[in-house]
């Protein structure tokens, strides 16, 4: 008696913009930020890393006997012998070590290692 009946109203028709977003173009625009993030990620991170790997691979392929190199551990030495996967470095007179080729990070100018 003290409470009156409440009647629900029907919702107004959807706006034309909402109808356009549910179409085929609307699904494309929802993926656009994801695609843009991947493109930016590719040009900022992936492409430069691939370029560095390619340069490192060509440097390792060009190694020759007598080159002076630095390893990733900081050891400097002269290349004495080469195999497919390993390098023999002379780090002091009469002292040779073997390392994997991939651990060479830089080829030094001749005469750097004494």
PADRENGU-359239 format. One line per 2 residues: number of its first residue (from 0); their letters; for each residue z, x, y of N, C-alpha, C. Coordinates in nm, 2 decimals, decimal comma, padded with zeros to 4 digits, always signed. Each point is the difference from the previous one (the first is absolute). Example, Ala and Ser with C-alpha at 12.3 -4.5 7.8 and 13.67 -1.06 7.14 Angstrom:
2
0 = AS = +00,78:+01,32:-00,57:+00,00:-00,09:+00,12:+00,00:+00,09:+00,12 ~ -00,07:-00,04:+00,11:+00,00:+00,09:+00,11:+00,08:-00,08:+00,11 .
END
This chain:
114
0 = XX = +00,00:+00,08:-00,12:+00,00:-00,08:+00,12:+00,00:+00,08:+00,13 ~ +00,08:+00,11:-00,01:+00,00:+00,08:+00,12:-00,11:+00,10:+00,00 .
2 = XX = -00,07:+00,02:-00,12:-00,10:+00,10:-00,01:-00,13:-00,07:-00,01 ~ -00,10:+00,04:+00,09:-00,13:-00,07:+00,00:-00,09:+00,08:-00,10 .
4 = XX = -00,10:-00,07:-00,05:-00,10:+00,06:-00,09:-00,09:+00,10:+00,07 ~ -00,02:+00,11:-00,06:-00,09:+00,10:+00,06:-00,13:+00,00:-00,08 .
6 = XX = -00,11:+00,00:+00,08:-00,13:-00,01:-00,07:-00,08:+00,13:+00,03 ~ -00,05:+00,06:-00,10:-00,08:+00,13:+00,02:-00,14:-00,03:+00,05 .
8 = XX = -00,04:+00,09:+00,09:-00,13:-00,02:+00,05:-00,09:+00,10:-00,07 ~ -00,13:-00,04:-00,01:-00,09:+00,09:-00,06:-00,04:+00,11:+00,09 .
10 = XX = -00,04:+00,11:-00,05:-00,03:+00,12:+00,08:-00,13:-00,02:+00,07 ~ -00,02:+00,06:+00,11:-00,12:+00,00:+00,08:-00,11:+00,07:-00,08 .
12 = XX = -00,13:-00,03:+00,02:-00,10:+00,07:-00,07:+00,00:+00,15:+00,03 ~ -00,04:+00,08:-00,09:+00,00:+00,15:+00,02:-00,10:+00,04:+00,11 .
14 = XX = +00,04:+00,10:+00,07:-00,09:+00,05:+00,11:-00,12:+00,06:-00,06 ~ -00,11:+00,01:+00,08:-00,13:+00,06:-00,05:+00,02:+00,15:-00,03 .
16 = XX = +00,09:+00,07:+00,07:+00,01:+00,14:-00,03:+00,06:+00,02:-00,14 ~ +00,09:-00,09:-00,04:+00,06:+00,01:-00,14:-00,11:-00,02:-00,10 .
18 = XX = -00,09:-00,09:+00,03:-00,11:-00,03:-00,10:-00,09:+00,12:-00,01 ~ -00,02:+00,07:+00,10:-00,09:+00,12:+00,00:+00,06:+00,11:-00,08 .
20 = XX = +00,14:+00,01:+00,01:+00,06:+00,11:-00,07:+00,01:-00,02:-00,15 ~ -00,02:-00,12:-00,05:+00,00:-00,02:-00,14:-00,14:+00,01:-00,07 .
22 = XX = -00,10:+00,03:+00,08:-00,13:+00,02:-00,05:-00,02:+00,14:-00,05 ~ -00,13:+00,04:-00,03:-00,03:+00,13:-00,06:+00,03:+00,11:+00,11 .
24 = XX = -00,02:-00,02:+00,12:+00,03:+00,10:+00,11:+00,15:+00,02:+00,01 ~ +00,08:-00,10:-00,02:+00,14:+00,01:+00,01:+00,06:+00,10:-00,10 .
26 = XX = -00,05:+00,00:-00,12:+00,05:+00,09:-00,11:-00,04:+00,14:+00,03 ~ -00,11:+00,02:+00,07:-00,05:+00,14:+00,04:+00,09:+00,05:+00,11 .
28 = XX = +00,04:-00,08:+00,09:+00,08:+00,05:+00,11:+00,14:+00,03:-00,05 ~ +00,05:-00,06:-00,11:+00,13:+00,03:-00,05:+00,00:+00,14:-00,07 .
30 = XX = -00,11:+00,05:-00,05:-00,01:+00,13:-00,06:-00,04:+00,11:+00,10 ~ -00,04:-00,04:+00,12:-00,05:+00,10:+00,09:+00,11:+00,10:+00,04 .
32 = XX = +00,12:-00,03:+00,02:+00,10:+00,10:+00,03:+00,02:+00,10:-00,12 ~ +00,00:-00,05:-00,12:+00,01:+00,09:-00,12:-00,12:+00,09:-00,01 .
34 = XX = -00,12:-00,04:+00,03:-00,12:+00,08:+00,00:+00,01:+00,11:+00,11 ~ +00,04:-00,04:+00,11:+00,02:+00,09:+00,12:+00,10:+00,11:-00,03 .
36 = XX = +00,11:-00,04:-00,07:+00,10:+00,10:-00,03:-00,05:+00,10:-00,10 ~ -00,08:-00,04:-00,10:-00,06:+00,09:-00,10:-00,10:+00,09:+00,07 .
38 = XX = -00,08:-00,05:+00,09:-00,10:+00,09:+00,07:+00,08:+00,10:+00,08 ~ +00,10:-00,03:+00,07:+00,08:+00,09:+00,08:+00,06:+00,11:-00,09 .
40 = XX = +00,06:-00,05:-00,11:+00,06:+00,09:-00,10:-00,10:+00,10:-00,05 ~ -00,12:-00,05:-00,03:-00,10:+00,09:-00,06:-00,04:+00,11:+00,10 .
42 = XX = -00,02:-00,03:+00,13:-00,04:+00,10:+00,10:+00,11:+00,09:+00,04 ~ +00,13:-00,05:-00,01:+00,11:+00,08:+00,05:+00,06:+00,09:-00,11 .
44 = XX = +00,00:-00,05:-00,13:+00,07:+00,07:-00,10:-00,09:+00,05:-00,12 ~ -00,08:-00,09:-00,05:-00,08:+00,03:-00,12:-00,11:+00,09:+00,02 .
46 = XX = -00,08:-00,02:+00,11:-00,12:+00,08:+00,02:+00,04:+00,15:+00,04 ~ +00,09:+00,02:+00,09:+00,04:+00,14:+00,02:+00,06:+00,07:-00,12 .
48 = XX = +00,07:-00,07:-00,08:+00,06:+00,07:-00,12:-00,12:+00,03:-00,10 ~ -00,10:-00,08:-00,01:-00,11:+00,03:-00,09:-00,08:+00,12:+00,06 .
50 = XX = -00,01:+00,01:+00,13:-00,07:+00,11:+00,06:+00,08:+00,13:-00,03 ~ +00,13:+00,00:+00,02:+00,08:+00,12:-00,03:-00,01:+00,04:-00,15 .
52 = XX = +00,00:-00,09:-00,09:-00,01:+00,03:-00,14:-00,14:+00,07:-00,03 ~ -00,10:-00,05:+00,07:-00,14:+00,05:-00,03:+00,00:+00,15:+00,06 .
54 = XX = +00,06:+00,02:+00,12:+00,00:+00,14:+00,05:+00,08:+00,09:-00,09 ~ +00,11:-00,05:-00,05:+00,08:+00,09:-00,09:-00,07:+00,03:-00,13 .
56 = XX = -00,07:-00,10:-00,05:-00,08:+00,02:-00,13:-00,11:+00,11:+00,03 ~ -00,07:-00,01:+00,11:-00,11:+00,10:+00,03:+00,06:+00,14:+00,02 .
58 = XX = +00,12:+00,00:+00,06:+00,07:+00,13:+00,02:+00,03:+00,07:-00,13 ~ +00,06:-00,09:-00,09:+00,03:+00,06:-00,13:-00,12:+00,04:-00,08 .
60 = XX = -00,11:-00,07:+00,01:-00,12:+00,04:-00,07:-00,06:+00,12:+00,05 ~ +00,02:+00,03:+00,13:-00,05:+00,12:+00,06:+00,08:+00,13:-00,01 .
62 = XX = +00,12:-00,02:-00,07:+00,09:+00,12:-00,02:-00,07:+00,11:-00,08 ~ +00,02:+00,12:+00,04:-00,06:+00,11:-00,07:+00,10:+00,12:-00,02 .
64 = XX = -00,03:+00,09:-00,08:+00,08:+00,11:-00,03:+00,01:+00,09:+00,13 ~ +00,12:+00,03:+00,04:+00,02:+00,08:+00,13:+00,04:-00,08:+00,11 .
66 = XX = -00,01:-00,14:+00,00:+00,05:-00,08:+00,11:+00,15:+00,01:+00,01 ~ +00,05:-00,01:+00,12:+00,14:-00,01:+00,03:+00,04:-00,14:+00,03 .
68 = XX = +00,10:-00,05:-00,07:+00,04:-00,14:+00,00:+00,15:-00,02:+00,03 ~ +00,03:-00,12:+00,03:+00,14:-00,05:+00,01:+00,01:-00,12:-00,09 .
70 = XX = +00,11:+00,00:-00,08:+00,03:-00,11:-00,09:+00,09:-00,10:+00,07 ~ +00,01:-00,12:-00,06:+00,09:-00,10:+00,06:+00,14:+00,04:+00,00 .
72 = XX = +00,04:+00,10:-00,08:+00,14:+00,05:+00,01:+00,02:+00,10:+00,10 ~ -00,11:+00,05:+00,07:+00,01:+00,10:+00,10:-00,02:+00,14:-00,04 .
74 = XX = -00,04:+00,01:-00,13:-00,03:+00,14:-00,05:-00,14:+00,04:+00,04 ~ -00,01:+00,12:+00,06:-00,13:+00,05:+00,04:-00,04:+00,11:-00,09 .
76 = XX = -00,13:+00,01:-00,04:-00,04:+00,10:-00,09:-00,16:+00,01:+00,00 ~ -00,04:+00,09:-00,08:-00,15:+00,03:-00,01:-00,04:-00,05:-00,14 .
78 = XX = -00,11:-00,07:+00,00:-00,05:-00,06:-00,13:-00,06:+00,12:-00,08 ~ +00,06:+00,01:-00,13:-00,05:+00,11:-00,08:-00,09:-00,05:-00,11 .
80 = XX = +00,03:-00,12:-00,06:-00,08:-00,06:-00,10:+00,00:-00,15:+00,01 ~ -00,11:-00,06:-00,04:-00,02:-00,15:+00,01:-00,03:-00,05:-00,13 .
82 = XX = +00,06:-00,12:-00,04:-00,04:-00,08:-00,11:-00,03:-00,14:+00,05 ~ -00,03:-00,09:-00,09:-00,03:-00,14:+00,05:+00,13:-00,06:+00,06 .
84 = XX = +00,11:+00,02:-00,06:+00,12:-00,07:+00,05:+00,11:+00,09:+00,06 ~ -00,02:+00,13:-00,01:+00,11:+00,09:+00,05:-00,06:+00,12:+00,08 .
86 = XX = +00,08:+00,06:+00,08:-00,03:+00,11:+00,08:+00,10:+00,11:-00,02 ~ -00,04:+00,13:-00,02:+00,10:+00,11:+00,00:+00,00:+00,06:+00,14 .
88 = XX = +00,13:+00,00:+00,06:+00,02:+00,05:+00,13:+00,07:+00,13:-00,01 ~ -00,04:+00,10:+00,08:+00,07:+00,12:+00,02:+00,09:-00,01:+00,12 .
90 = XX = +00,13:-00,01:-00,01:+00,09:-00,02:+00,11:+00,06:+00,12:+00,05 ~ +00,00:+00,11:-00,08:+00,04:+00,13:+00,04:-00,07:+00,10:-00,10 .
92 = XX = +00,01:+00,13:+00,03:-00,07:+00,09:-00,08:+00,06:+00,00:-00,14 ~ -00,08:-00,03:-00,10:+00,05:-00,01:-00,14:+00,06:-00,13:-00,04 .
94 = XX = +00,01:-00,09:+00,09:+00,07:-00,13:-00,03:-00,11:-00,11:+00,01 ~ -00,03:-00,07:-00,11:-00,09:-00,11:+00,00:+00,06:-00,12:-00,05 .
96 = XX = -00,03:-00,12:+00,05:+00,05:-00,12:-00,04:-00,12:-00,09:-00,03 ~ +00,02:-00,10:-00,08:-00,10:-00,10:-00,03:+00,04:-00,13:+00,06 .
98 = XX = -00,09:-00,07:+00,07:+00,03:-00,13:+00,06:-00,12:-00,09:-00,03 ~ +00,03:-00,13:+00,01:-00,11:-00,10:-00,02:-00,09:+00,00:+00,13 .
100 = XX = -00,12:-00,02:-00,02:-00,09:+00,00:+00,12:+00,03:-00,10:+00,10 ~ +00,05:-00,11:-00,04:+00,03:-00,11:+00,10:+00,12:+00,04:+00,10 .
102 = XX = +00,07:+00,10:-00,04:+00,12:+00,04:+00,09:-00,05:+00,09:+00,12 ~ -00,12:+00,04:+00,00:-00,05:+00,08:+00,11:-00,03:-00,10:+00,12 .
104 = XX = +00,06:+00,03:+00,12:-00,01:-00,09:+00,11:-00,09:+00,06:+00,11 ~ -00,01:+00,14:+00,00:-00,08:+00,06:+00,11:-00,05:+00,13:-00,04 .
106 = XX = -00,12:+00,03:+00,04:-00,06:+00,13:-00,01:+00,01:+00,07:+00,13 ~ +00,06:+00,12:-00,01:+00,03:+00,08:+00,12:-00,12:+00,10:+00,03 .
108 = XX = -00,01:+00,04:+00,12:-00,10:+00,11:+00,04:+00,03:+00,13:-00,08 ~ -00,10:+00,07:-00,02:+00,02:+00,13:-00,08:+00,09:+00,09:+00,08 .
110 = XX = +00,09:+00,07:-00,07:+00,09:+00,10:+00,06:+00,13:-00,06:+00,05 ~ +00,02:-00,13:-00,03:+00,13:-00,06:+00,04:+00,11:+00,04:-00,09 .
112 = XX = -00,02:+00,00:-00,13:+00,10:+00,04:-00,10:-00,01:+00,15:-00,02 ~ +00,11:+00,07:+00,01:+00,00:+00,15:-00,01:+00,08:+00,04:-00,12 .
END
